[in-house]
Structures are given as C-alpha cells and as structure tokens.
Amino acid sequence: MQGMQTDDLFAGEPATESPIRPDLPGADLEFYPRWISPELASDWFHALMQDGAIAWRQDHMMMYGRRVAIPRLNAWYGDPGFDYSYSGIPMAPRAWSPLLRQIHQRVGETTGETFTSVLINLYRDGRDSVAWHADDEPELGRQPVIASVSLGATREFQMRHREYRNNGLGVFKIMLKAGSLLLMRGDTQSNWLHQVPKRSPKNVPEPRINLTFRKIAARNRPCR
C-alpha cells in the first residue's frame, strides 16, 4: 500500500452479478455479495486503517444509569451542514476525504441513490458489536435509505421483525463479507430491527470497517 495513490484504489474487477433481493415482508433489500473484488476491498480496508485516514472516536452512552463505552469506534463524514445524532450522541460531519468521496460516488452509481453522509464503524474484533436497533432517526426521513459497505473481517448481520413474536418470523441472517454491499430502503426500518452480535475474538480476531451511507433529510438540522 505504501506509495499507492487514491485513484489506484479503483483498479480491480467490479462485481457483475445482479443483486440478491431477500423476500422479507415489509422490507426492501438489495444485497451484492461481491460488489467489488477481494483485492480492491483489501486495498480500501488497509487505506482506511492507516493512521490518520479516519478520525475515529470512542463515544459513550447511558445504560442502566451508568455511562458506558459503545462497543465500537465510529466517525461521521459528509456534506457540510448535515448533522446527525443517535443514542443521544450528536455528530457534525467531517469533510469527505478523496477516498471516501470516490467510494461514495461508486455507491451512488450502483444504487441510484444520492447520499449526503456516511457513518463509519470500526469493529476491532469479535467483541465489538451493535445491539438490536433500527436506523429510524428523524434526520433520515420517513423511509430511510442506508447503503452498507463491508471491509475486513466477515461479520454476521441479523434482522428481526418488530412483531416477530406474533407473526412467527425468525431471525434472518446475512454474512457480510469484505467487498459486499447491502442496501436497505422503503419501510425496512419501520418494520425490522438489525444487529451485529458479539463473537469470540478467537473466532473473529480481525477488525471490520463498515461504511453506512445515509441521506439526511434537512441541512443544518440541530443535533438532539
């Protein structure tokens, strides 16, 4: 990677297969298991893992009356003025880096969507996780559109219907490998929750970067 220019990170064979569209009631999903080549996914991952490439932050949240560290690092990048908040944590966007801007453009070309921002998560090993939730913050509008790019270690992505106890639907699982792209839109966030569960660091010793591109509905919305 030493000496590699940003433009070089787009050398590599792109995915050619059509997306998989899981048949989940009340969800609109498109999954590209091999959106980019393994070589390109590795190049992007190592470029983003370089010191200073991403301004990672360790956020905290209140849980059962205690202030605890969120089990992952994150960063918020995007167009100026598109603030965001989740779990009571306000985030103002940092400017796109050249690499993030080019990944952003490529995601838009594949999905046909125009994204304003990206929330980047770093799962340092299997102990890092995200609990059951929906990406349904008011900033994302009535039908949020989320495009999730995975780099690094493979992690299990689980989905559970909000009424699963009443409708008999089980947990839907997708293995998010490096170079995959998952698009969620429509009423997905209204009807379904998702999580990335903890795993033993013996089974998942390597880090994973997850870039979740989002549309913020209004510019300069104050963070809650």
Disulfide bonds with the S-S distance in Angstrom:
none
